Amino acid sequence: MSEEIKLKPCPFCGGEAILVESKPGHEGRIWHIVRCRDRRCIGASVNVWEYRPERAAANWNRRAGA
């Protein structure tokens, strides 16, 4: 990726959000997941899933701070 993806803080706890890759899904495509880094936070279970990391980040950032 040529541009660094920036994530807004978790809208639940204000903690750091992370972008991770999951196992291959449909047609072997990799899912990109954004979630709160703190596993105790509800934001760790309210994930944003997308095939493209940029879209996952955009969707997370759109709801962050709401």
DSSP file (Angstrom, degrees, kcal/mol; ACC not computed):
  #  RESIDUE AA STRUCTURE BP1 BP2  ACC     N-H-->O    O-->H-N    N-H-->O    O-->H-N    TCO  KAPPA ALPHA  PHI   PSI    X-CA   Y-CA   Z-CA
    1    1 A M              0   0    0      0, 0.0     4,-0.0     0, 0.0     3,-0.0   0.000 360.0 360.0 360.0 132.6    0.0    0.0    0.0
    2    2 A S        +     0   0    0      1,-0.1     2,-0.4     2,-0.1     0, 0.0   0.770 360.0  52.7 -81.9 -25.5    1.4    3.3   -0.9
    3    3 A E  S    S-     0   0    0      0, 0.0     2,-0.2     0, 0.0    -1,-0.1  -0.928  86.4-118.6-117.4 135.2   -0.5    5.4    1.6
    4    4 A E        -     0   0    0     -2,-0.4     2,-0.5     1,-0.1    -2,-0.1  -0.477  27.9-128.1 -69.8 136.5   -0.6    4.7    5.4
    5    5 A I        -     0   0    0     -2,-0.2     2,-0.4    -4,-0.0    14,-0.1  -0.763  21.7-156.0 -89.4 125.7   -4.1    3.9    6.6
    6    6 A K        -     0   0    0     -2,-0.5     2,-0.4     0, 0.0    55,-0.1  -0.859   5.3-160.1-105.0 135.6   -5.2    6.1    9.6
    7    7 A L        -     0   0    0     -2,-0.4    10,-0.2    10,-0.2     3,-0.1  -0.928  14.4-129.6-116.6 137.7   -7.8    4.9   12.0
    8    8 A K        -     0   0    0     -2,-0.4     9,-0.1    49,-0.2    57,-0.1  -0.409  43.4 -86.7 -73.9 159.6   -9.8    7.0   14.4
    9    9 A P        -     0   0    0      0, 0.0     7,-0.2     0, 0.0    56,-0.2  -0.160  57.7 -77.3 -62.6 163.3  -10.0    5.9   18.1
   10   10 A C     >  -     0   0    0      5,-3.0     4,-1.8     1,-0.1     5,-0.0  -0.412  35.4-141.9 -60.1 131.0  -12.6    3.4   19.2
   11   11 A P  T  4 S+     0   0    0      0, 0.0    -1,-0.1     0, 0.0    53,-0.0   0.623  97.5  50.7 -73.1 -10.5  -16.0    5.2   19.6
   12   12 A F  T  4 S+     0   0    0      3,-0.1    -2,-0.0    53,-0.0    52,-0.0   0.880 132.2   3.9 -91.8 -45.1  -16.7    3.1   22.7
   13   13 A C  T  4 S-     0   0    0      2,-0.1     3,-0.1    25,-0.0    -3,-0.0   0.524  89.2-119.1-120.7 -10.0  -13.6    3.6   24.8
   14   14 A G     <  +     0   0    0     -4,-1.8     3,-0.1     1,-0.2     0, 0.0   0.515  68.8 137.7  80.7   4.4  -11.4    6.0   22.9
   15   15 A G        -     0   0    0      1,-0.2    -5,-3.0    -6,-0.1    -1,-0.2  -0.082  62.6 -68.9 -76.8 179.1   -8.7    3.4   22.7
   16   16 A E        -     0   0    0     -7,-0.2    21,-2.9    -3,-0.1    22,-0.4  -0.469  44.0-145.5 -72.6 136.1   -6.5    2.5   19.7
   17   17 A A  E     -A   36   0A   0     19,-0.2     2,-0.3   -10,-0.2    19,-0.2  -0.762  14.9-158.3 -97.8 149.3   -8.2    0.8   16.7
   18   18 A I  E     -A   35   0A   0     17,-3.0    17,-2.0    -2,-0.3     2,-0.5  -0.942  13.3-139.3-130.0 152.7   -6.3   -1.8   14.7
   19   19 A L  E     +A   34   0A   0     -2,-0.3     2,-0.3    15,-0.2    15,-0.2  -0.951  30.8 172.9-109.2 122.6   -6.6   -3.2   11.2
   20   20 A V  E     -A   33   0A   0     13,-3.2    13,-3.4    -2,-0.5     2,-0.4  -0.884  27.7-125.9-128.2 160.1   -6.1   -7.0   10.9
   21   21 A E  E     -A   32   0A   0     -2,-0.3    11,-0.2    11,-0.2     2,-0.1  -0.847  23.4-155.5-104.1 143.0   -6.4   -9.6    8.2
   22   22 A S  E     -     0   0A   0      9,-2.7     3,-0.1    -2,-0.4     9,-0.0  -0.394  35.9 -69.6-102.8-175.2   -8.5  -12.7    8.6
   23   23 A K  E    S-     0   0A   0      1,-0.2     8,-0.7    -2,-0.1    -1,-0.2  -0.341  70.9 -76.0 -68.5 157.2   -8.4  -16.1    7.0
   24   24 A P  E     -A   30   0A   0      0, 0.0     6,-0.3     0, 0.0    -1,-0.2  -0.283  55.9-173.8 -57.2 139.5   -9.4  -16.2    3.3
   25   25 A G    >   +     0   0    0      4,-4.1     3,-2.2     1,-0.3     4,-0.1   0.092  48.3   0.1-106.8-139.8  -13.1  -16.0    2.7
   26   26 A H  G >  S+     0   0    0      1,-0.3     3,-1.8     2,-0.2    -1,-0.3  -0.251 136.9   0.5 -53.9 130.6  -15.2  -16.4   -0.4
   27   27 A E  G 3  S-     0   0    0      1,-0.3    -1,-0.3    -3,-0.1    -2,-0.0   0.722 127.3 -70.1  59.8  23.5  -13.1  -17.1   -3.5
   28   28 A G  G <  S+     0   0    0     -3,-2.2    -1,-0.3     1,-0.2    -2,-0.2   0.575  90.9 150.9  75.7   8.5  -10.0  -17.0   -1.3
   29   29 A R    <   -     0   0    0     -3,-1.8    -4,-4.1    -5,-0.1     2,-0.4  -0.478  46.0-120.7 -75.7 145.6  -10.2  -13.3   -0.8
   30   30 A I  E     -A   24   0A   0     -6,-0.3     2,-0.3    -2,-0.2    -7,-0.1  -0.712  19.2-139.0 -88.0 132.3   -8.8  -11.9    2.5
   31   31 A W  E     -     0   0A   0     -8,-0.7    -9,-2.7    -2,-0.4     2,-0.5  -0.729   9.9-148.4 -86.5 140.1  -11.1  -10.0    4.8
   32   32 A H  E     -AB  21  50A   0     18,-3.8    18,-2.0    -2,-0.3     2,-0.4  -0.950  16.6-165.4-109.6 129.1   -9.7   -6.9    6.5
   33   33 A I  E     -AB  20  49A   0    -13,-3.4   -13,-3.2    -2,-0.5     2,-0.5  -0.938  11.7-161.2-121.7 133.6  -11.1   -6.2    9.9
   34   34 A V  E     +AB  19  48A   0     14,-1.8    14,-1.8    -2,-0.4     2,-0.3  -0.953  29.3 145.3-111.0 133.4  -11.0   -3.0   12.0
   35   35 A R  E     -A   18   0A   0    -17,-2.0   -17,-3.0    -2,-0.5     9,-0.2  -0.955  53.0 -78.0-155.0 169.3  -11.6   -3.3   15.7
   36   36 A C  E     -A   17   0A   0      7,-1.5   -19,-0.2    -2,-0.3   -20,-0.1  -0.535  33.2-137.8 -72.2 140.2  -10.6   -1.9   19.1
   37   37 A R  S    S+     0   0    0    -21,-2.9     2,-0.8    -2,-0.2    -1,-0.1   0.820  85.6  85.5 -68.3 -30.6   -7.2   -3.2   20.3
   38   38 A D    >   -     0   0    0    -22,-0.4     3,-1.7     1,-0.2     6,-0.3  -0.631  66.2-160.3 -78.2 108.3   -8.6   -3.6   23.9
   39   39 A R  T 3  S+     0   0    0     -2,-0.8    -1,-0.2     1,-0.3     5,-0.1   0.679  89.0  61.6 -63.8 -18.1  -10.3   -7.1   24.0
   40   40 A R  T 3  S+     0   0    0      4,-0.0    -1,-0.3     3,-0.0     2,-0.2   0.644  88.7  89.9 -81.6 -14.8  -12.3   -6.0   27.1
   41   41 A C  S X  S-     0   0    0     -3,-1.7     3,-1.8     1,-0.1     4,-0.3  -0.543  82.8-128.5 -83.2 146.1  -14.0   -3.2   25.1
   42   42 A I  G >> S+     0   0    0      1,-0.3     3,-1.6    -2,-0.2     4,-0.9   0.791 107.5  71.1 -61.6 -26.4  -17.2   -3.8   23.2
   43   43 A G  G 34 S+     0   0    0      1,-0.3    -7,-1.5     2,-0.2    -1,-0.3   0.658  85.9  65.9 -65.1 -15.2  -15.5   -2.2   20.2
   44   44 A A  G <4 S+     0   0    0     -3,-1.8    -1,-0.3    -6,-0.3    -2,-0.2   0.714 108.5  38.0 -77.3 -20.4  -13.4   -5.4   20.0
   45   45 A S  T <4 S+     0   0    0     -3,-1.6     2,-1.0    -4,-0.3    -2,-0.2   0.528 100.8  76.7-106.0  -8.5  -16.5   -7.4   19.1
   46   46 A V  S  < S+     0   0    0     -4,-0.9     2,-0.2     2,-0.0    -1,-0.2  -0.753  74.6 177.8-100.4  84.4  -18.1   -4.7   16.9
   47   47 A N        -     0   0    0     -2,-1.0     2,-0.6   -12,-0.1   -12,-0.2  -0.498  31.1-139.9 -93.3 155.9  -15.9   -5.3   13.9
   48   48 A V  E     -B   34   0A   0    -14,-1.8   -14,-1.8    -2,-0.2     2,-0.4  -0.974  24.2-165.0-113.0 116.4  -15.9   -3.7   10.4
   49   49 A W  E     +B   33   0A   0     -2,-0.6     2,-0.3   -16,-0.2   -16,-0.2  -0.874  19.6 149.1-108.1 131.6  -15.2   -6.3    7.7
   50   50 A E  E     -B   32   0A   0    -18,-2.0   -18,-3.8    -2,-0.4     6,-0.0  -0.979  48.4-128.5-151.8 156.6  -14.3   -5.4    4.1
   51   51 A Y  S    S+     0   0    0     -2,-0.3   -21,-0.1   -20,-0.2    -1,-0.1   0.856  98.9  57.9 -73.8 -35.4  -12.2   -7.0    1.4
   52   52 A R  S  > S-     0   0    0      1,-0.1     4,-2.0   -20,-0.1     3,-0.4  -0.836  77.3-143.8-100.0 130.9  -10.2   -3.8    0.8
   53   53 A P  H  > S+     0   0    0      0, 0.0     4,-2.4     0, 0.0     5,-0.2   0.843 100.3  57.7 -60.9 -33.6   -8.4   -2.3    3.8
   54   54 A E  H  > S+     0   0    0      1,-0.2     4,-2.3     2,-0.2     5,-0.1   0.881 107.8  46.9 -64.7 -37.6   -9.1    1.2    2.7
   55   55 A R  H  > S+     0   0    0     -3,-0.4     4,-2.5     2,-0.2     5,-0.2   0.881 110.0  52.5 -72.0 -38.3  -12.9    0.5    2.8
   56   56 A A  H  X S+     0   0    0     -4,-2.0     4,-2.3     2,-0.2    -2,-0.2   0.938 112.7  45.5 -61.1 -45.4  -12.7   -1.1    6.2
   57   57 A A  H  X S+     0   0    0     -4,-2.4     4,-2.9     2,-0.2   -49,-0.2   0.913 112.0  51.2 -64.6 -43.3  -10.8    1.9    7.6
   58   58 A A  H  X S+     0   0    0     -4,-2.3     4,-1.7     1,-0.2    -1,-0.2   0.906 111.4  47.7 -61.9 -41.9  -13.2    4.4    5.9
   59   59 A N  H  X S+     0   0    0     -4,-2.5     4,-1.1     2,-0.2    -1,-0.2   0.907 113.9  46.8 -67.3 -41.2  -16.2    2.6    7.4
   60   60 A W  H >X S+     0   0    0     -4,-2.3     4,-1.8    -5,-0.2     3,-0.6   0.943 113.1  49.1 -63.1 -47.4  -14.7    2.5   10.9
   61   61 A N  H 3< S+     0   0    0     -4,-2.9    -1,-0.2     1,-0.2    -2,-0.2   0.806 104.3  60.0 -65.1 -29.6  -13.7    6.1   10.7
   62   62 A R  H 3< S+     0   0    0     -4,-1.7    -1,-0.2    -5,-0.2    -2,-0.2   0.847 115.5  33.3 -67.2 -33.9  -17.2    7.1    9.6
   63   63 A R  H X< S+     0   0    0     -4,-1.1     3,-1.6    -3,-0.6    -2,-0.2   0.624  94.2 107.3 -98.3 -15.2  -18.7    5.7   12.7
   64   64 A A  T 3< S+     0   0    0     -4,-1.8   -54,-0.1     1,-0.3    -3,-0.0  -0.389  85.7  17.9 -65.4 138.9  -15.9    6.5   15.1
   65   65 A G  T 3         0   0    0    -56,-0.2    -1,-0.3    -2,-0.1   -55,-0.1   0.527 360.0 360.0  79.9   5.6  -16.6    9.4   17.5
   66   66 A A    <         0   0    0     -3,-1.6    -2,-0.1     0, 0.0    -1,-0.1   0.492 360.0 360.0 -74.1 360.0  -20.3    9.1   16.9
